[in-house]
Amino acid sequence: MRRARRTAELAGFPDQIVTPLLREFDYGDFEGLTTAEIRRRNPDWQLFRDGCPGGETPDQVYARAQAYFQLLAGSEGAVAAFSHGHFIRTLAVAWVEVAVVAADRLALDTGSVSILIEGDRGRLLQRWNLT
């Protein structure tokens, strides 16, 4: 959360509301390991399908994303959310109400900006991974 808060400060948002709903995946037994290290042990592993032993399942993270949207219900105007890559990808698929496994297909660069909107056509990913 420190990195997300610092990024928000650098982006000009010094007064933040911090919520644990925006925390990164709990990687459990995989904490500190790279994807390459995990796949050496389990070549078919996919985070958004398999989750992490001793950590969160993709469905649990998806539920957190939905809970974040419920927290925002009734808010007016734009909201800027700062979080972590795997969670932001989950947030995006929860926003457009597709299965969490679809997050595996979203590239997301560090420090990028994505814009989710709700309008006449419902919830949309208006911009994604802007750098």
N, C-alpha and C positions, 0 to 999 in steps of 0.2 A: 504494500500500500504506500510505502514511502516514495517509491519511484513515481507512482501515479499522482500522488499529491504534489511532488516536486514538478512534474510535467505540467500540472494545472497551474501552479504558480508561475512557471516560465511562460505559459501561454496567456498570462494576464488574469488569472482567476485566483487571487489570494484568499478569498473568503469562500471556503468550501464546506459543504455538508458531506461528511464522511459516512458511508454505510458499508457494512460488511457484505452486503449483497453484491457489491462490485469487485470483491476479491477474486484472485485468480483461482483456477482449479486447485483443489487439494490433491496433490500428486501422490500422496501416501508413500508407499514403498519406492516409488519412482522419483521422489523428490531429489533434486540435484543431478539426476541423470539426463543425458541428452537423448534425443529420439534415436540417434544411431546406436547408442549404448543399449537402449531398451530393445531395439530391433535385433541386435546381436543375440539377445536372449530369446526373443519372441518375434520372429521375422514378419508375422502377419498382424502385429499389433497396430491398432489405430485408436488414438485417444478418444475421438468422438463416437466410436462404436464400443470400445472395450473399457474405457475408463482406466482407473489405476487401483491396483490391489492395495487395500488399507487406506484408500483415499475416496474421492467422490466418483460416483457414476456420472456418465453424461446426462442421464435423466435428472439427477439431483442438481446439476449445474444449470440445466435448462429451466428447472423449477425456480431456481434463484433468479434467473433472468426474468421470468414471468413475474416473480414477486417484486422485482425492481420496477417493472412497468406498473404494477398495482400501486406501488408507493407513489408513483408520479401521477396517478389518475387524478383528474381534476386540476392539475397544474395548467397554467396558461403560459403561452410563449415557449421559446426555445429553452432547452435544457442541455448543458454540456456535461458529458459523463467521461471521466478519465478512469481507465482500468488497464487490464492486461490482455495480451493477444488472444489467448485461447478463450478467455471469458468474453471478450468483445465479439469474437466470431460466433459464440453461442448466443449472445445478446441479439445479434443480427438475425439469425435464423428463428429465434423465438419471436422477434418483432414481426417477421413475415409469416409466422406460423407454419414453418416446415420442420421436418424431423431434424433432430439435433445432429444426426450423422452428416447432414448436408454441410455443416460447418467445416468439415474436412476439405471441402472444395473451394473455400474462400481464402485467398492469399491475403495476408495482412502484414504490412511492413511496420517496423518500430517507428513511432512518432507520426504515424499517418492520421488522417482525419477521414471519418466516414459520417455521412448524414442520413439519418432515418427520418422519414416524414409520415404523417398521417393526413390524408386528404380525401378528395372525392373518390379515389380508387382504392381507398383503404390504406393499409400500412405498406410502405414501399422503402426499398433501399434506393435513395435518390443519388447518392454519391458513395463510392467505396474506395478505400485505400488511397486517398489523395496524399501525395508527398510533395 
